[in-house]
Amino acid sequence: MQMSRRIRLGVAAAALIAVSFAASVTAARRAADDRPGRVTRGLDYLHSRQGDKGGFATPANTAWAVLGAVASGERMGSSAWTRKGKNPFDFLQATNHESAATSAAVDNAPVYYARMILAYVAVGRRERVFVAGTPQVDLLAKLYAYQDMTDGSPTRGSFSPSSSTRGFDAVHTTSWAVLAMYNFNATDGERYRLARTWLATQQRAGGGFPAEPGKSPDCLDTALAIQALTARADGLTWDPAAARQFLRDHQNADGGFPRSAGGRTNAEATAAAIQAILALGERPDDRSWAAAPTYAATNTPIAALTALQLKNGAYKLTAHERSRPLAVTSWALTALRRKSFAAYPRNIGTAKKPFVSRPQFRTVSPKNGARFTSHVVLIRSTYTDRYPKGTGIAPAACRLYVDGVNRSKPATIGKYGLHLLLKNVPNGSHTYKIELRDQAGNVKAVERKFTVAAPTVPRPGPAPTPRPTYRPGPVLPTSRPPRTSTPRPYYTAAPSSPTPYPSYAPSPYPSPLPSAGPIVTGSPVPSPSVSASPAGAGGGGGSAAGFVGGTLLAMLPIGVVVSYLLLHHREALLGGASRGEVLAGGGSAWERFKRTLARSKDLARPSSRE
């Protein structure tokens, strides 16, 4: 029984530990991730404007940047806000505050001191308010120097940048002074009481507050006065409900607030109004603060202020004016993080994980020291700026350098990656550098080296001309079987002695008669045998050539005789023609000769030409 009880207690303890661990993890995750993009993009912009000395160009801008960043969960002493060993507090401590407050860049010295006190409180260095800057000055004492403490003065207790015209900008200046004294915890003295009392008397019949006595009330100064008067409840005579109604009556259709009645939505006036709504204990994104006539959630002060954010994360003053972007952005961030000056920076809230402002590389190749055996090298990288938390990569502003030469144009650069193919890279050591820029202007760079050691290939000479190779064709077999011949006996004539040709002696005188001719005597010459035997007539088995030769030899005497007869007949005719004889049959001997000659030509013409 006791053992089972111990087991149950152990299981319960383990479950409690697991639940506690899960709750702590969830709380930590929420603490790190609950900032909306409209806030983190504003932080992205602030990061891009921080200089190497830790500040933001001017002391006044630096004080505003501190207020906006700390309200967003950042801590200005962290490494995320340190540049070359300097952070914003270091910059403020190196500042001559008295000189800065009276410079041409500052139009209201007591407001400068009031915001500077708020900034020192925000960075957690309130003890340095009395020894601030270089040379050291007491910021609170400098602020008090602008308060009217004259007995019987109508502006007694108020603050003004002018010592001669005490009412000049007095309501606006007194509101900032009261907020600075409250957050610095300087509320026990007469100065704080007199300042709040005078401020409460400046409320007009419509519920609003003007910038100074004699002017019309406006939304910006009404919102500041509400924060200053609600910071501490001590029975002052003023009407918070009337002040609230004044803001409600002058709210624009988009949910924002103008600085003066009837004007465009103003980022500073809207941010101050959001803080005033918070100081009154209400929610600025509630339906009760949605603008008429739709009363939709898209027409709240939060939505109207968010609509003024630019692509680089900064907030513009109005839809058509972009002056003082750093101060406007810081005030907007403070309001969007639901921080009213009625309680902030006296209570700065929980710190968040520092926002990583600069772009981050995911992959980069070639790796440092890479070696290539080819003249082709591919450079590529992937990266992120965590959009929509960040402002996003600006591809047109990114750069890629190879051996110090800008190769950004031929490279393909996008929002999430880049690549460049290098060809014909010579052997040796090379460097490349990638610079990433986001829309806010933050830069992240990486530089690597690589070596190309491609083998040298000798240039080839002229190729030899190949000699043709004789390849005999295939021997095709015959489809017919070889013929076998049976030898036949053939007759071979016995050789005979050749018969001599008779000799012929022509007469020295031509015969007058055409029929006269020589007398041919002798025996006929036998013709060669034309048998099928391959042997010739002369015997001995001659070839076909022997047969042809024998035939021509046998016809030779006949040709001689015919030629002689024709020649003899021609001479007889020519002789008669020369004597003018007319032959029988008509015509002279010459004409008869020509006709005879023509007939002889016809007789001698081959039959194949007819």
C-alpha positions in Angstrom: 0.0 0.0 0.0 2.8 2.4 0.9 4.7 1.4 -2.2 1.8 2.2 -4.5 1.4 5.5 -2.8 5.0 6.4 -3.5 4.6 5.4 -7.1 1.5 7.7 -7.5 3.4 10.6 -5.9 6.4 10.0 -8.3 4.1 10.0 -11.3 2.4 13.1 -10.2 5.7 14.9 -9.6 6.9 13.9 -13.0 3.8 15.1 -14.7 4.0 18.4 -12.9 7.6 18.9 -14.0 6.7 18.1 -17.6 3.8 20.6 -17.6 6.0 23.2 -16.1 8.7 22.6 -18.7 6.2 22.8 -21.5 4.8 26.0 -20.1 8.2 27.6 -19.8 9.1 26.5 -23.4 5.8 28.0 -24.7 6.3 31.2 -22.8 9.9 31.5 -24.1 8.7 30.9 -27.6 5.9 33.5 -27.3 8.4 36.0 -25.8 10.6 35.6 -28.9 8.0 35.4 -31.6 5.0 37.5 -30.7 6.2 40.7 -32.4 4.3 41.4 -35.6 6.0 42.1 -38.9 5.0 45.8 -38.7 7.2 46.0 -35.6 10.2 43.9 -36.7 10.3 45.6 -40.1 10.5 48.9 -38.2 13.4 47.5 -36.2 15.0 46.4 -39.4 14.9 50.1 -40.5 16.4 51.3 -37.2 19.3 48.9 -37.5 20.1 50.1 -41.0 20.4 53.7 -39.7 22.8 53.0 -36.8 26.3 54.4 -37.3 29.7 53.0 -36.4 29.7 55.2 -33.3 26.7 53.5 -31.9 24.2 56.3 -32.5 21.7 57.3 -35.1 23.3 60.4 -36.7 22.1 62.9 -34.1 21.5 62.8 -30.3 17.8 63.6 -30.7 17.3 60.7 -33.2 19.3 58.4 -31.0 17.0 59.1 -28.0 14.0 58.3 -30.2 15.6 55.1 -31.6 16.2 54.0 -28.0 12.6 54.5 -27.0 11.2 52.7 -30.1 13.6 49.7 -29.9 13.3 49.2 -26.1 9.5 49.4 -26.4 9.7 46.6 -29.0 11.6 44.3 -26.6 15.1 45.1 -27.6 18.0 45.9 -25.2 20.3 48.6 -26.5 23.4 47.2 -24.6 23.2 43.9 -26.5 25.6 42.9 -29.2 22.8 43.3 -31.7 22.9 47.1 -31.2 26.7 47.4 -31.0 28.8 48.8 -33.8 32.5 48.5 -33.5 32.3 48.3 -29.8 29.9 51.2 -29.4 26.2 51.1 -28.5 23.6 53.9 -28.4 24.3 54.7 -24.7 28.0 55.1 -25.5 27.0 57.6 -28.2 24.8 59.6 -25.8 27.5 59.7 -23.2 29.9 61.1 -25.8 27.5 63.9 -26.7 27.7 67.5 -25.6 24.0 67.7 -24.6 23.9 71.4 -23.9 25.3 72.2 -27.3 23.0 69.7 -29.0 19.9 71.0 -27.3 20.5 74.6 -28.5 21.7 73.7 -32.0 19.8 74.6 -35.2 18.7 71.0 -35.6 16.6 71.2 -32.4 13.5 73.5 -32.3 12.6 72.9 -28.6 15.4 72.5 -26.0 13.2 71.5 -23.0 11.6 68.8 -25.1 15.1 67.6 -26.1 16.0 67.2 -22.4 12.7 65.5 -21.6 13.2 62.8 -24.3 16.8 62.4 -23.3 15.8 61.6 -19.8 13.3 59.1 -21.1 16.0 57.5 -23.2 18.4 57.2 -20.2 15.6 55.5 -18.2 14.8 53.2 -21.1 18.4 51.9 -21.4 18.4 51.3 -17.6 20.9 54.0 -16.8 18.8 56.5 -14.9 21.6 57.2 -12.5 23.5 58.8 -15.3 20.8 61.4 -15.8 22.7 63.6 -13.4 26.1 63.1 -15.1 25.1 62.7 -18.7 27.2 63.4 -21.8 30.6 64.9 -22.3 31.1 67.3 -20.6 28.8 65.9 -17.9 25.5 67.8 -17.3 22.4 67.2 -15.2 19.6 66.6 -17.7 16.9 67.1 -15.1 18.4 70.4 -13.9 18.6 71.5 -17.6 14.9 70.7 -18.0 13.9 72.6 -14.9 15.7 75.7 -16.2 12.8 76.1 -18.7 10.0 76.0 -16.2 8.2 79.1 -15.1 8.3 79.3 -11.3 7.3 83.0 -11.0 4.7 83.7 -8.4 1.5 85.1 -9.8 2.4 84.3 -13.4 -0.4 82.9 -15.5 2.0 80.3 -16.8 3.4 79.3 -13.4 4.5 75.7 -13.5 4.6 75.5 -17.3 7.6 74.7 -19.5 8.4 76.7 -22.6 11.4 76.9 -24.9 11.1 80.7 -24.8 12.0 82.7 -21.7 10.5 85.9 -23.1 7.2 84.5 -24.3 6.3 82.0 -21.7 3.2 80.8 -23.4 5.0 79.8 -26.6 4.4 76.1 -27.2 3.8 75.8 -23.5 1.1 73.0 -23.5 3.1 70.8 -25.8 6.4 71.3 -23.9 4.8 70.9 -20.4 3.2 67.5 -21.4 6.7 66.2 -22.4 8.3 67.6 -19.2 5.6 66.0 -17.0 6.1 62.6 -18.7 9.8 62.8 -18.2 9.5 63.7 -14.5 7.0 60.9 -13.9 9.1 58.2 -15.6 12.2 59.4 -13.8 10.3 59.2 -10.6 10.7 62.9 -9.8 7.1 63.4 -8.7 7.4 64.4 -5.1 8.5 68.0 -5.6 6.5 71.1 -6.2 7.7 71.4 -9.8 5.8 68.2 -10.8 2.6 69.3 -9.0 2.6 72.8 -10.5 3.3 71.5 -14.0 0.4 69.1 -14.0 -2.0 71.6 -12.4 -1.2 74.2 -15.0 -1.6 71.6 -17.8 -5.0 70.5 -16.6 -6.3 74.1 -16.9 -5.5 74.2 -20.6 -8.4 71.9 -21.6 -10.8 73.6 -23.8 -14.6 73.4 -23.9 -14.6 70.7 -26.5 -12.4 68.5 -24.4 -9.2 69.0 -26.4 -5.8 70.7 -25.6 -4.0 73.2 -27.8 -0.2 73.4 -28.4 -0.2 76.7 -26.5 -2.7 79.1 -25.0 -4.8 80.9 -27.5 -4.6 78.3 -30.3 -7.2 75.7 -31.3 -6.9 72.3 -29.8 -5.5 69.5 -31.8 -5.3 65.7 -31.6 -1.5 65.4 -31.0 -1.4 67.7 -28.0 -4.7 66.4 -26.6 -3.2 62.8 -26.8 0.0 64.0 -25.0 -1.9 65.8 -22.3 -4.1 62.7 -21.7 -1.0 60.6 -21.0 0.6 63.3 -18.8 -2.5 63.8 -16.7 -3.5 60.1 -16.3 0.0 58.9 -15.3 -0.8 59.8 -11.7 -4.3 60.2 -10.3 -4.3 62.9 -7.7 -7.6 64.7 -8.0 -6.8 67.2 -10.8 -9.7 69.1 -12.3 -10.0 68.0 -15.9 -12.4 65.9 -17.9 -10.9 62.7 -19.3 -14.1 61.7 -21.0 -14.3 65.0 -22.8 -10.8 64.6 -24.0 -11.6 61.1 -25.2 -14.6 62.3 -27.1 -12.5 65.1 -28.7 -10.3 62.4 -30.2 -13.2 60.3 -31.3 -14.9 63.3 -33.0 -11.8 64.1 -35.0 -10.9 60.6 -36.0 -10.5 60.2 -39.8 -12.4 57.6 -41.9 -9.4 55.3 -42.1 -9.2 55.1 -38.3 -6.2 57.4 -37.9 -5.9 60.9 -36.5 -4.8 64.2 -38.0 -2.6 66.6 -36.1 -5.1 69.4 -36.7 -8.8 69.0 -37.3 -9.6 68.1 -40.9 -6.1 67.2 -41.9 -4.6 63.9 -43.3 -3.9 61.0 -41.0 -0.6 61.8 -39.2 1.6 59.1 -37.9 2.8 61.0 -34.8 -0.8 62.1 -33.9 -2.1 58.6 -34.5 0.7 57.0 -32.4 0.1 59.5 -29.6 -3.7 58.8 -29.8 -3.1 55.1 -29.5 -1.0 55.8 -26.4 -3.7 58.0 -25.0 -6.3 55.3 -25.6 -4.1 52.8 -23.7 -3.7 55.4 -20.9 -7.5 55.6 -20.6 -7.6 51.8 -20.1 -9.0 51.0 -23.6 -7.9 49.0 -26.6 -7.0 50.9 -29.7 -7.9 47.9 -32.0 -11.3 47.5 -30.3 -14.5 48.0 -32.4 -15.3 51.0 -30.2 -12.4 52.8 -31.8 -13.2 51.8 -35.4 -14.0 54.7 -37.6 -17.5 55.6 -38.8 -19.4 54.8 -40.9 -18.3 51.2 -41.3 -16.9 50.6 -37.8 -14.9 47.8 -39.3 -11.7 46.3 -37.8 -9.8 47.6 -40.8 -10.5 51.2 -39.8 -8.9 51.2 -36.4 -6.0 53.5 -35.3 -3.7 50.4 -35.4 -4.6 49.7 -39.0 -4.3 53.3 -40.1 -0.8 53.6 -38.5 0.3 50.3 -40.1 -0.8 51.6 -43.5 1.8 54.3 -43.3 4.7 51.9 -43.2 7.1 51.9 -46.2 8.8 49.1 -48.0 12.0 49.7 -46.1 10.3 49.4 -42.8 10.1 53.1 -42.0 6.9 55.0 -41.3 6.0 58.1 -43.2 4.5 61.1 -41.5 1.5 61.3 -43.8 0.5 59.7 -47.0 2.3 62.5 -48.9 5.1 63.5 -46.4 8.2 61.5 -45.4 10.0 63.9 -43.1 11.8 62.8 -39.9 11.5 59.1 -40.7 13.6 57.8 -37.8 11.7 59.8 -35.1 8.3 59.0 -36.7 9.2 55.2 -37.0 10.3 55.1 -33.3 7.1 56.7 -32.1 5.1 54.4 -34.2 6.9 51.3 -32.8 6.3 52.5 -29.3 2.6 52.8 -29.9 2.3 49.6 -31.9 3.8 47.7 -29.0 1.1 49.1 -26.8 3.5 51.3 -24.7 2.0 54.5 -23.4 4.3 57.2 -22.0 2.0 57.2 -19.0 3.8 54.0 -17.9 6.8 53.6 -20.2 9.8 53.6 -19.9 9.2 53.5 -16.2 8.2 49.9 -16.9 10.0 48.6 -20.0 8.4 45.1 -20.0 10.0 41.8 -20.9 13.0 41.6 -23.2 12.7 39.7 -26.4 15.3 37.7 -28.3 17.2 40.3 -30.3 15.9 40.7 -33.8 18.4 39.7 -36.5 18.3 42.6 -38.8 20.9 41.7 -41.4 20.3 39.1 -44.2 21.6 35.7 -43.5 23.4 33.3 -45.8 22.1 29.7 -46.0 24.6 28.2 -48.4 27.6 29.6 -50.2 29.7 27.8 -52.8 32.5 27.3 -53.7 33.8 26.8 -50.2 36.8 28.7 -49.0 39.9 27.2 -50.4 38.1 25.0 -53.0 40.3 23.7 -55.8 39.1 23.2 -59.4 40.7 21.1 -62.2 38.5 22.8 -64.8 38.3 26.3 -66.2 34.6 26.5 -65.4 33.5 27.6 -61.9 29.9 28.0 -60.6 29.3 30.6 -57.9 26.0 30.3 -56.1 24.3 31.1 -52.8 21.0 30.9 -51.0 20.0 33.4 -48.3 17.0 34.9 -46.4 15.9 38.0 -44.7 13.0 36.3 -42.9 10.3 38.2 -44.7 7.6 39.2 -43.6 9.4 39.6 -40.3 12.3 41.4 -42.1 12.0 43.9 -45.0 13.2 41.3 -47.5 16.1 41.1 -49.9 16.6 43.9 -52.4 18.1 42.0 -55.4 18.9 45.2 -57.3 21.1 46.4 -54.4 23.0 43.1 -54.0 26.5 42.8 -55.4 28.8 40.0 -56.6 32.5 40.7 -57.1 35.1 38.3 -58.7 38.7 39.3 -58.3 37.6 42.8 -57.4 35.5 43.2 -60.6 31.7 43.8 -60.2 30.0 40.8 -61.9 26.5 41.6 -60.6 25.0 42.3 -64.0 25.7 38.9 -65.7 24.8 37.1 -62.4 21.3 36.0 -61.7 20.2 37.5 -58.4 16.9 36.9 -56.8 15.2 37.3 -53.4 16.3 33.9 -52.2 19.4 33.0 -54.1 22.0 33.9 -56.8 24.3 32.1 -59.2 27.0 33.0 -61.8 28.7 30.6 -64.2 32.3 31.6 -64.9 34.0 30.2 -68.0 37.6 30.3 -69.1 38.9 31.0 -65.6 42.7 31.1 -65.8 44.8 29.0 -63.5 45.7 30.5 -60.2 44.1 31.9 -57.0 40.9 33.8 -57.2 38.5 35.5 -54.8 34.8 36.3 -54.9 32.7 38.5 -52.6 28.9 38.5 -52.1 27.1 41.5 -50.6 23.5 41.1 -49.6 21.2 44.1 -48.9 17.7 44.1 -47.6 15.1 46.7 -48.3 16.0 48.7 -45.2 19.6 48.9 -46.3 21.2 46.3 -43.9 24.3 44.6 -45.4 25.7 41.1 -45.0 28.9 40.2 -46.8 30.9 37.0 -47.3 34.3 36.6 -49.1 35.8 33.3 -50.2 38.9 32.1 -52.2 39.3 29.3 -54.7 42.0 28.0 -56.9 41.9 26.8 -60.5 44.6 24.2 -61.5 43.4 22.8 -64.7 45.9 20.5 -66.6 47.6 22.1 -69.7 46.6 20.2 -72.8 49.1 20.3 -75.8 47.8 21.7 -79.0 47.3 18.9 -81.5 49.1 18.9 -84.9 47.6 18.1 -88.3 46.0 14.7 -88.3 47.6 12.2 -90.8 45.6 11.2 -93.8 44.4 7.6 -93.5 45.3 5.3 -96.3 42.4 3.4 -97.8 42.4 -0.3 -97.0 41.6 -2.7 -99.8 39.0 -5.2 -98.8 38.1 -7.8 -101.5 34.5 -8.3 -102.1 32.9 -11.6 -101.1 32.9 -14.4 -103.6 29.4 -15.2 -104.5 28.7 -18.9 -105.2 27.1 -19.6 -108.6 23.7 -21.1 -108.6 24.3 -23.2 -111.7 26.3 -26.4 -111.4 29.4 -26.5 -113.7 28.7 -28.0 -117.1 30.6 -31.1 -118.0 31.4 -31.4 -121.7 32.1 -34.6 -123.5 34.9 -34.3 -126.0 33.8 -35.1 -129.5 36.1 -36.3 -132.3 36.6 -33.9 -135.1 38.0 -34.1 -138.6 41.4 -32.7 -139.4 42.2 -32.0 -143.0 45.5 -33.2 -144.3 47.8 -30.3 -145.1 48.2 -29.6 -148.8 50.7 -27.7 -150.7 49.6 -24.2 -151.6 48.9 -23.6 -155.3 51.0 -20.8 -156.7 49.2 -17.8 -158.1 49.7 -17.2 -161.8 51.8 -14.1 -162.7 50.1 -11.4 -164.8 51.8 -9.0 -167.1 49.6 -6.2 -168.2 49.7 -4.9 -171.8 51.6 -1.6 -172.2 48.6 -0.2 -174.2 45.2 0.1 -172.7 42.4 -1.8 -174.5 39.8 0.4 -176.2 37.1 -2.0 -175.2 35.7 -1.8 -171.7 35.1 -5.6 -171.7 38.7 -6.4 -172.4 40.7 -7.5 -169.5 43.5 -9.8 -168.4 43.2 -13.5 -168.7 43.3 -15.2 -165.3 44.7 -18.7 -165.3 45.4 -21.2 -162.5 43.4 -23.4 -160.2 41.0 -21.9 -157.6 42.1 -21.4 -154.1 40.3 -23.6 -151.7 38.3 -21.8 -148.9 39.1 -22.4 -145.3 37.0 -25.0 -143.6 34.0 -23.6 -141.6 33.4 -26.7 -139.6 32.5 -26.4 -135.9 35.9 -27.7 -135.1 38.1 -25.2 -133.3 40.9 -26.1 -135.7 41.6 -23.9 -138.7 41.6 -25.0 -142.3 45.3 -25.3 -142.3 45.0 -28.0 -139.7 46.8 -28.2 -136.5 43.8 -27.1 -134.3 44.0 -23.3 -134.8 41.8 -20.8 -133.0 39.1 -18.5 -134.3 41.7 -15.8 -135.0 43.4 -18.3 -137.4 40.1 -18.8 -139.2 39.6 -15.1 -139.8 43.1 -14.6 -140.9 42.8 -17.4 -143.5 39.6 -16.0 -144.9 41.2 -12.6 -145.4 44.2 -14.1 -147.0 42.0 -16.0 -149.5 40.1 -12.9 -150.5 43.2 -10.9 -151.3 43.7 -12.1 -154.9 40.1 -11.4 -155.8 40.5 -7.8 -154.6 43.6 -7.3 -156.7 41.8 -8.6 -159.8 38.8 -6.4 -159.3 40.9 -3.3 -158.7 42.9 -4.0 -161.8 39.8 -4.3 -164.0 38.2 -1.1 -162.7 41.5 0.8 -163.2 41.8 -0.5 -166.8 38.3 0.4 -167.7 38.7 3.9 -166.2 41.8 4.5 -168.4 39.9 3.5 -171.5 37.1 5.8 -170.9 39.4 8.7 -170.1 41.2 8.1 -173.4 38.0 8.2 -175.5 36.8 11.3 -173.7 40.1 13.1 -174.5 39.5 12.4 -178.2 35.9 13.8 -178.1 34.2 10.5 -179.0 30.5 10.1 -178.5 29.7 6.7 -177.2 26.7 4.7 -178.0 23.8 5.3 -175.7 24.1 9.1 -175.8 26.5 11.7 -174.4 30.2 12.2 -174.7 32.6 9.8 -173.4 33.3 12.1 -170.4 29.6 12.2 -169.5 29.3 8.5 -169.9 32.4 8.1 -167.7 30.8 10.1 -164.9 27.7 8.1 -165.0 29.6 4.9 -165.0 31.7 6.2 -162.1 28.6 7.1 -160.2 27.2 3.6 -160.7 30.4 2.0 -159.6 30.3 4.1 -156.4 26.7 2.9 -155.7 27.8 -0.6 -156.2 30.8 -0.2 -153.9 28.6 1.5 -151.1 28.0 -0.8 -148.1 24.4 -2.1 -147.8 24.2 -0.9 -144.1 24.2 2.7 -145.2 21.3 2.5 -147.6 
